[in-house]
């Protein structure tokens, strides 16, 4: 009976953690470039007791592309990631909602610089502001029709696992895994990639998890009641 309680305890801990992940997916259903987390249950034996655990992976599938008409909004159609400089660390993102800082560098909402072939991309021309920014499908950037730089679009092979660094930025799980350069990206100016979360599907997952958790709770109460009755009966013998 103790084995059963330990198994139920393990299952409930896993269900609670997975519930948190599904809830986070739902809360980011409208977050630009968000990639949902998927969880997979694992089972292993510890002595004679079966324990549950799980591991999490990012679903890196394409989100819907939405028009904004903002010249500093970029979307990647297909493979690839924008390459950003985070205090000297190279990170990768699909969120293309950019702006310029006071020095003319293209930056993310967190102030991280967007990397081009020549380093952090600066769109000032001769120290002046620009009136028109154009980015073609290959990622070449023009400011007032003057070529500035080309976006570095990084790509990873299928066997390289990415982990969420923070928000919508990613880094390889293994620091020695380096990206390749995507030579023919498909960059679309004036659009953003939406979240790849399906709110209806995630709500169904959440309800199933809650029902499973409640079922485990009821089972524990039944076992506890049986043990209590058995203890009472033994005390009378």
N, C-alpha and C positions, 0 to 999 in steps of 0.2 A: 504493500500500500504506500509505503514511503517513496518507492520508486515512482509510482504514479504521480504523487504530489510534486516530486522534483521535476518530472517531465512537464507537468502542467505549468509549474513556475517558470521553467525555461521558455515554454511556448508563449506565455503571457508577456515576458520581458521582450521577446522578439516582436510580438504583435504591437506592443506599445511603441517600440522604436520605429517599426515600419509605419505605424499610424502617423508619427511625427513627420516622416519623410513624405508621405502622401499629402498630408496637410500643407507642407511647405510647397509641394508642386502646385496645389490648388491656389495658394496665396500668390504664386508667381505666374498665374495663367495669362496675365496681361503685361508681364515684364519683357521688355525688348531683348531679344536674343537669348532668352532663358532656355536651358536644356534640362528637361526633367530627369530626375533620378529614378532608376528602376532597381528594385530589390529582389534578390533571389534567396529562397530558403535553402539552408544546408542542414544536414543531419549528421551527427557523429555520435559514437558510443564512448561513454566515460564509465569504465567498469561495466556494470550491467544496466546502466541507465542511458536511455536515448536522449540526447540533448539537441536542441535546435539553435541554429545561429543563422546569420544571413550576411550577404555581401551586397554592396551597392555599386552600380555602374551608371554612368551618364548615357542617356539616350541622345545621341548626337544627330538625329534626323532633322531634316530641314523644317523650319517653321514657315508660316505664311508670310509672303512679302507684301508690305503695305506701303502705299504711296504717302509721302509727306510733302514733297516739293521743296524740302529744305536742301540747299546745295551741299551742306556738310553732313547729310544723312546718306550713308552708304550701306548697301546690302550685298552679301555674297550669295549668288545663286549657284548651288552645287558645293563642291568641296572647298576647304580652305578656312583660314582664320586670319583676322587682322593681327599684326604683330605689334605689341606695345612695350614701352620701356617703363617698368615699375621700379623706380629708384635703383636702376642698374640691373634689375632682373627682367629677363625677357618672358613675357606672358602672352597668352593668345585668347582672342575673343571673337564672337560673332556679332556682338553688339556694335553697330556702326553709327550710333548717335553721337557725333563729334561736334566740337566747337574750336575756336581759336583762343589762345591765351593772349595776354597783353603784349607778348613779344612776337606774336604771329605764328606760333607753333600749333599744329592741329593736335588736340588732346581729347581724352575721354572725359566723361562726367566727373571722374576722380582726379583729373589733372595729369593722368599718365600720357606720355607722348606717343604718337603714332609713328611707327618706323617706316622709312622708305629706303631705297637703295643708297641714298647718301646720308643716312642717319635720321634723327628726328626731323619730321617734315615741317618746313617753315614756308608759308605762302606769301610773306611780305616780298614785294618787288622793289628793290632799291630802297628798302626801309620804309616804304609807304604801304598803306592799306590797299586792298584790291576791291574792284567792283564786281568782278565775275569769276567764279570758280567752276571749272569743268573737269570731270573725271571720266575717262573713257572705260570701256569694258576690261581693258588690260590693266587698269589701275594707274594709268598715267594721269598726273595732276597738272592742270594748266591754270595759272592765275592771270587774268586779263590777257588770255591767249599766249602767255609765255610759259614754256615748259618749266615745271618746278622740280618734280621728282616722281618716282613710281612707288606705289604702295608695295610693301613686302607682304605677300600672302603666303602664309606657312601652311604646310600640310603634314599629316602624320599617316604612317601606314596602319593597316587595320590591327596589327598585333601590338601596337603601342597604346598603353592605357593612359588616359588623361584623368586627372583629378581636379576637382573644383578648387581653385585657389581662393577666390572670394567672389561673391556675386556671380557675374557672367564671365569671369576670366578663368582660364585653365592653364595647367602646367602638366608635363609628363610625370607620372608616378615615379619613374626612374629618372633622376637628373641627367643621366648619361644618354637618354633617348633624345636625339635631336630631330627637329623637323626638317623636311625637305622644302625647297622653294617651288611653289606652284607657278609655273611659267605662263600658263594660259588660264588665268582666273576669269570669272564672269562677275564683274563689279557693276552694280546698278546704282547710279546716283539718284537721290531724291526718294529712296525707299528704305525701309527698315524691315528686318526680319523679326517677326513676332515670336512669342513663346511656342514651343512645340507641345505644350500641355493641352490635352483634351479634357476640359473640366468635367464633362459628363462621365467619361471613363474613370477619371480619378475619384469622383464622388461615389461611383459604384464600388471601386476598390475600398474606399473609406468605410462604406456601409458594411461590406463583407468583413472587414477587419473588426469592426465594432461588434458584429454578430458573433464572430469567432471568439472574441475576447469575453463577451458576456456568457457564451457557452462554457468556456473554461472556468469562469467564475462560478457558475451554477454547479459544475462538476466538483469543484473544490469544496463548495458548501455541502454537497451531498456526502462526499468522502469524510469531511469533518464531522458531520452529523452521525454517520455510521461509526466512526471511531469513538465518538463521545458515548454513543449508546453501548458499544462493546466494552468500553472502559467501565461504564456504570454497572453492566451485567457482571463483569469480572469481579468488581469490588464487592458484589453481593454473595459471591461464591465462597 
